[in-house]
């Protein structure tokens, strides 16, 4: 009996996503953006083949819309046939975006594709050289919303070495997303499964280590809310351990960048600095869509700030970019307000109290929670007195500037 299994855990491919809000992007680049979900799918297939995995999991929202396009279906079937040639199986469920009853027409996948068609939890047994090695459990959305807690339907049904649950849903207490198929982490732990392959939340998260309860996030970011690396997990399970490796697959990366232009005395200097930042982003991230916040002196931005940022965005986006490119989607301004610290510190008002409070905390006691934090303390060395002073001064400047800006507005 096999005591090792390897697989790819992916979710939320959102094939054929329309990428709204990018109409100003040059047409050639916009077409590449629209193609990015399919390119990420191709990368996923290549990773599965290169890693020689036993199978691939796709936990919901394979398509961006319940009325799948012929293009997205055709591209997905072609990808699946590449896996079939390598005898790699796929276990697939549908989520709220591509729910079963929203289809316009039926379609068939190759024989290596196993689909959870029912909204009731069922299971497939995965065989390795004729021997049962893993039982995989899951369900698909029939309508756009599944509001019931489905965890009670997950039960170990076989004696295979490994039991894996696929669940497209969210923690019941989640306030950042629509809560579908709600669950508690403790409920999943109690099922005594070896791995929980989650979907629905586009932010990569490892909710628990033993057993692994994991959101891989989506394969390709689609908006400014989905920044950073996107991809899948390569997972290896044995009877006594689990190994997870995150593999970036995004073709285009969304990224938020802070730019300090407070030392710039002329508008053209800000433009030149911004061009440098965007060029460096194209080197670091290859192809990216940027959301930039620029800190400038308030004296520099006269009149209508929206005109200022629009011209800056046009400046960098008009630059000829071919193989490596960075497109600025949004620019926001933070106005740095120059102030007399001593004068404000002596004032009998809230800002004066804030400054005096910072002066009282020069010993760095406010940094102590970082050093006792279970994760942070692994990476932090004790701060020197100069570092504590610098952190204190920067935090004070940020807060006082923000308060003064709010006071004026």
C-alpha positions in Angstrom: 0.0 0.0 0.0 1.3 3.4 -1.0 2.2 5.7 1.9 3.0 8.8 -0.2 0.9 11.0 -2.4 1.7 14.2 -4.3 -0.8 16.7 -5.8 -1.4 20.2 -6.9 -4.0 22.2 -5.0 -5.5 25.1 -7.0 -8.7 27.1 -6.8 -10.5 30.1 -8.3 -9.0 30.0 -11.8 -11.7 32.4 -13.0 -11.0 31.7 -16.6 -12.1 34.4 -19.1 -12.3 37.1 -16.4 -13.3 40.4 -18.1 -10.8 42.6 -16.2 -13.0 45.6 -15.8 -11.6 49.1 -15.1 -8.6 48.8 -17.5 -10.1 50.4 -20.6 -7.3 53.1 -20.7 -4.6 50.4 -21.1 -3.1 50.2 -24.6 -5.0 47.6 -26.7 -2.2 45.2 -27.2 -1.4 45.1 -23.5 -5.1 44.9 -22.6 -5.5 41.8 -24.8 -2.6 40.2 -22.9 -4.2 41.0 -19.6 -7.4 39.3 -20.8 -5.3 36.3 -21.8 -3.6 36.1 -18.5 -5.9 33.6 -16.8 -5.4 31.1 -19.6 -1.6 31.6 -19.5 -1.7 30.9 -15.7 -3.7 27.7 -16.5 -1.0 26.6 -18.9 1.6 27.2 -16.3 -0.4 25.1 -13.8 -0.5 22.2 -16.2 3.3 22.5 -16.9 4.0 22.4 -13.1 1.8 19.3 -12.6 3.6 17.5 -15.4 7.1 18.6 -14.3 6.4 17.6 -10.7 4.9 14.2 -11.9 2.1 14.6 -9.4 -0.5 11.9 -8.8 -3.4 14.3 -9.3 -4.6 18.0 -9.4 -7.3 19.5 -7.3 -9.4 22.5 -8.5 -11.7 23.7 -5.8 -14.4 25.8 -7.4 -14.8 28.9 -9.6 -12.9 27.3 -12.5 -14.8 29.8 -14.7 -15.5 33.4 -14.0 -19.1 33.2 -15.0 -21.8 30.5 -14.8 -22.5 30.9 -18.6 -19.1 29.6 -19.7 -17.8 30.8 -23.0 -16.8 28.4 -25.8 -13.3 29.8 -25.6 -12.8 29.1 -21.9 -14.3 25.5 -22.3 -12.1 24.8 -25.3 -8.9 26.0 -23.6 -9.7 24.1 -20.5 -10.3 20.8 -22.3 -7.1 21.2 -24.2 -5.2 21.7 -20.9 -6.9 18.6 -19.5 -5.9 16.5 -22.5 -2.2 17.4 -21.8 -2.6 16.0 -18.3 -4.4 12.9 -19.7 -1.4 12.2 -21.9 0.7 12.0 -18.7 -1.9 10.0 -16.8 -2.5 12.8 -14.3 -6.1 13.0 -13.0 -8.0 16.1 -12.0 -10.7 16.3 -9.2 -12.9 19.4 -9.8 -15.8 21.1 -8.1 -17.8 24.2 -9.1 -18.3 27.3 -6.9 -20.5 30.3 -6.7 -19.2 31.9 -9.9 -19.7 28.8 -12.1 -22.6 27.0 -10.4 -24.0 24.0 -12.2 -27.5 25.3 -13.0 -26.2 28.4 -14.7 -24.8 26.5 -17.7 -26.1 27.3 -21.2 -25.1 23.9 -22.6 -23.6 20.6 -21.5 -20.0 19.5 -22.1 -17.8 16.5 -21.6 -14.3 16.4 -20.2 -11.7 13.7 -20.9 -11.8 10.5 -18.8 -9.1 11.7 -16.4 -11.4 14.5 -15.1 -13.6 13.7 -12.1 -16.3 16.2 -11.4 -18.3 16.6 -8.2 -21.6 17.4 -9.8 -23.9 17.2 -6.8 -24.4 19.7 -4.0 -24.3 16.7 -1.6 -20.8 15.8 -0.5 -19.6 12.7 -2.4 -16.2 11.1 -2.9 -13.8 9.6 -5.5 -11.1 7.1 -4.8 -7.7 7.8 -6.5 -5.8 4.7 -7.6 -2.0 4.5 -8.0 -0.9 1.6 -10.2 -4.1 -0.1 -9.4 -4.0 0.4 -5.7 -6.4 2.8 -3.8 -4.2 5.6 -2.3 -6.5 8.5 -1.5 -10.2 9.3 -1.0 -11.2 12.8 -2.2 -14.4 14.4 -1.0 -16.2 17.4 -2.3 -19.4 19.0 -3.7 -20.4 21.6 -6.3 -22.7 24.6 -6.1 -26.0 24.1 -7.9 -27.0 27.7 -7.5 -25.0 30.9 -6.9 -25.1 30.6 -3.1 -24.7 27.7 -0.7 -25.5 29.0 2.7 -25.6 25.8 4.7 -22.7 24.5 6.7 -21.6 21.4 4.7 -19.0 20.0 7.2 -21.4 17.5 8.7 -21.6 15.8 5.3 -17.8 15.0 5.2 -17.2 11.5 6.6 -14.4 9.1 6.1 -16.0 6.5 3.8 -13.0 4.2 2.9 -9.8 2.7 4.3 -7.5 4.4 1.9 -4.2 5.8 3.4 -5.2 9.4 2.7 -8.4 11.4 3.0 -8.7 14.9 1.4 -11.6 17.3 1.6 -12.3 19.9 -1.1 -14.5 22.8 0.1 -15.3 26.0 -1.7 -16.4 28.2 1.2 -15.4 30.5 4.0 -15.0 30.7 7.8 -18.3 31.5 9.3 -17.0 34.7 11.0 -15.4 36.1 7.8 -16.5 39.7 7.3 -14.4 40.5 4.2 -16.2 38.3 1.7 -19.6 36.8 1.1 -19.9 33.9 3.4 -20.8 30.7 1.5 -20.7 27.1 2.8 -19.6 28.5 6.2 -17.4 26.4 8.5 -15.3 26.6 11.6 -11.7 25.4 11.6 -12.4 23.2 14.5 -15.1 21.4 12.5 -12.6 20.5 9.8 -10.0 19.3 12.3 -12.5 17.0 13.9 -13.1 15.2 10.6 -9.6 13.5 10.9 -8.8 14.3 7.2 -5.2 14.5 6.0 -5.6 17.7 4.0 -8.3 20.4 3.4 -8.2 21.9 -0.1 -10.2 25.1 0.2 -11.4 27.6 -2.4 -13.3 30.9 -2.6 -11.0 33.3 -0.8 -8.5 34.8 -3.2 -5.8 35.5 -0.6 -3.4 32.7 0.0 -3.7 31.4 3.6 -2.6 28.4 5.6 -5.3 28.3 8.3 -3.8 25.4 10.1 -0.7 23.2 9.9 -2.0 19.9 11.3 -3.9 18.9 9.4 -3.1 21.4 6.6 -6.2 23.6 6.0 -5.3 25.8 3.0 -6.5 28.5 0.7 -4.1 28.7 -2.3 -5.7 31.9 -3.5 -6.5 32.4 -7.2 -4.1 31.7 -10.0 -4.1 35.2 -11.5 -4.8 38.5 -9.8 -7.7 40.4 -11.5 -7.8 43.7 -9.8 -6.1 46.1 -7.3 -7.6 44.1 -4.5 -5.6 41.0 -5.5 -2.0 42.1 -5.2 1.2 40.1 -5.0 2.1 36.6 -6.1 -0.7 34.2 -7.1 -0.5 30.5 -7.8 -1.0 27.0 -6.4 0.4 24.6 -3.8 2.5 21.6 -4.6 1.6 19.1 -1.7 3.3 15.9 -0.6 1.7 13.8 2.1 3.0 10.8 4.0 1.5 8.9 6.9 3.5 11.1 9.3 4.1 14.4 7.6 3.0 17.0 5.1 5.0 19.3 2.8 3.6 22.4 1.1 5.3 24.5 -1.5 3.7 27.6 -3.0 4.4 28.0 -6.7 3.7 31.5 -8.3 1.8 31.2 -11.5 0.5 34.7 -12.3 1.3 36.1 -15.7 0.6 39.6 -14.7 1.1 40.9 -11.1 -1.0 43.6 -9.4 1.1 45.5 -6.9 0.7 48.5 -4.6 3.7 50.8 -4.2 4.5 53.7 -1.9 6.7 56.5 -3.4 8.2 59.2 -1.3 8.5 62.3 -3.4 8.6 64.7 -0.5 12.2 65.8 -1.5 11.1 66.8 -5.0 10.8 70.5 -5.4 9.5 70.5 -9.0 6.7 68.6 -10.7 9.0 67.3 -13.4 11.2 65.7 -10.6 8.2 63.8 -9.4 7.6 62.6 -13.0 11.2 61.5 -13.3 11.1 59.7 -10.0 7.8 57.9 -10.9 9.3 56.8 -14.3 12.2 55.2 -12.4 9.9 53.5 -10.0 7.7 52.1 -12.7 10.8 50.9 -14.7 12.2 49.1 -11.6 8.8 47.5 -11.1 8.9 46.1 -14.6 12.2 44.5 -13.8 11.2 43.2 -10.4 7.7 41.9 -11.4 8.2 41.4 -15.2 4.7 42.4 -16.2 2.6 44.3 -13.6 -0.3 46.7 -13.0 0.5 49.2 -10.3 -1.4 51.2 -7.8 0.9 54.0 -6.6 0.6 56.3 -3.6 2.9 59.3 -3.8 3.8 61.4 -0.8 4.5 65.0 -1.9 4.9 68.4 -0.2 1.5 70.1 -0.1 3.1 73.3 -1.7 3.8 71.3 -4.9 0.2 70.3 -5.7 -1.6 73.5 -6.5 -5.1 73.7 -7.9 -6.9 70.4 -8.8 -5.0 67.3 -7.5 -6.9 65.0 -9.9 -5.4 66.8 -12.9 -1.9 66.3 -11.4 -2.3 62.6 -10.9 -4.0 62.0 -14.3 -1.1 63.7 -16.1 1.4 61.7 -14.1 -0.4 58.4 -15.0 -0.5 59.4 -18.7 3.2 60.2 -18.6 4.4 56.8 -17.5 1.7 54.8 -19.4 2.6 56.5 -22.7 6.2 55.2 -22.4 6.9 52.5 -25.1 6.8 49.2 -23.3 7.1 45.9 -25.1 8.5 42.7 -23.5 8.6 43.9 -19.9 6.0 46.4 -19.0 4.4 48.1 -16.0 1.1 49.9 -16.3 -0.1 52.4 -13.7 -3.8 51.8 -12.9 -4.2 54.4 -10.1 -2.2 57.2 -8.5 -3.2 58.6 -5.2 -1.6 61.5 -3.3 -0.6 61.9 0.3 0.3 65.5 1.0 3.2 65.9 3.4 2.4 68.9 5.7 5.5 70.7 7.0 5.0 71.7 10.6 6.9 73.1 13.6 7.2 70.3 16.0 8.2 72.4 19.1 5.4 74.8 18.5 2.8 72.0 18.2 4.2 70.1 21.2 3.6 73.1 23.4 0.0 73.5 22.2 -2.9 72.5 24.4 -4.7 70.4 21.8 -4.9 66.8 20.6 -2.0 67.0 18.2 0.2 68.4 21.0 -0.8 65.5 23.2 0.1 63.0 20.4 3.6 64.5 20.0 4.2 64.6 23.8 3.1 60.9 23.9 5.7 60.0 21.3 8.4 61.8 23.2 7.5 59.8 26.3 8.0 56.5 24.4 11.6 56.9 23.3 12.6 53.8 25.2 10.9 51.6 22.6 8.4 49.9 24.9 5.8 50.2 22.1 7.9 47.8 20.0 8.0 45.0 22.7 4.8 43.3 21.3 6.8 42.5 18.1 9.5 40.7 20.0 7.0 38.5 21.9 4.9 37.8 18.8 5.1 34.0 18.0 5.9 34.6 14.3 7.6 38.0 14.3 10.2 37.1 16.9 11.7 34.5 14.6 12.8 37.1 12.2 13.6 40.1 14.4 16.9 41.0 16.0 16.8 43.5 18.9 16.5 47.1 17.8 19.4 49.4 18.4 18.8 52.7 20.1 19.2 54.5 16.8 16.7 52.1 15.1 14.2 52.7 17.9 14.6 56.5 17.5 14.2 56.3 13.8 11.0 54.2 14.0 9.6 56.5 16.6 10.3 59.6 14.5 8.8 58.1 11.3 5.7 57.0 13.1 5.2 60.4 14.7 5.7 62.2 11.3 3.2 60.0 9.6 0.5 60.4 12.2 1.0 64.1 12.8 1.0 64.8 9.0 -2.2 62.8 8.6 -3.9 64.7 11.5 -2.9 68.1 10.1 -4.1 67.1 6.7 -7.5 66.0 8.1 -7.7 69.2 10.2 -7.3 71.3 7.1 -9.8 69.4 5.1 
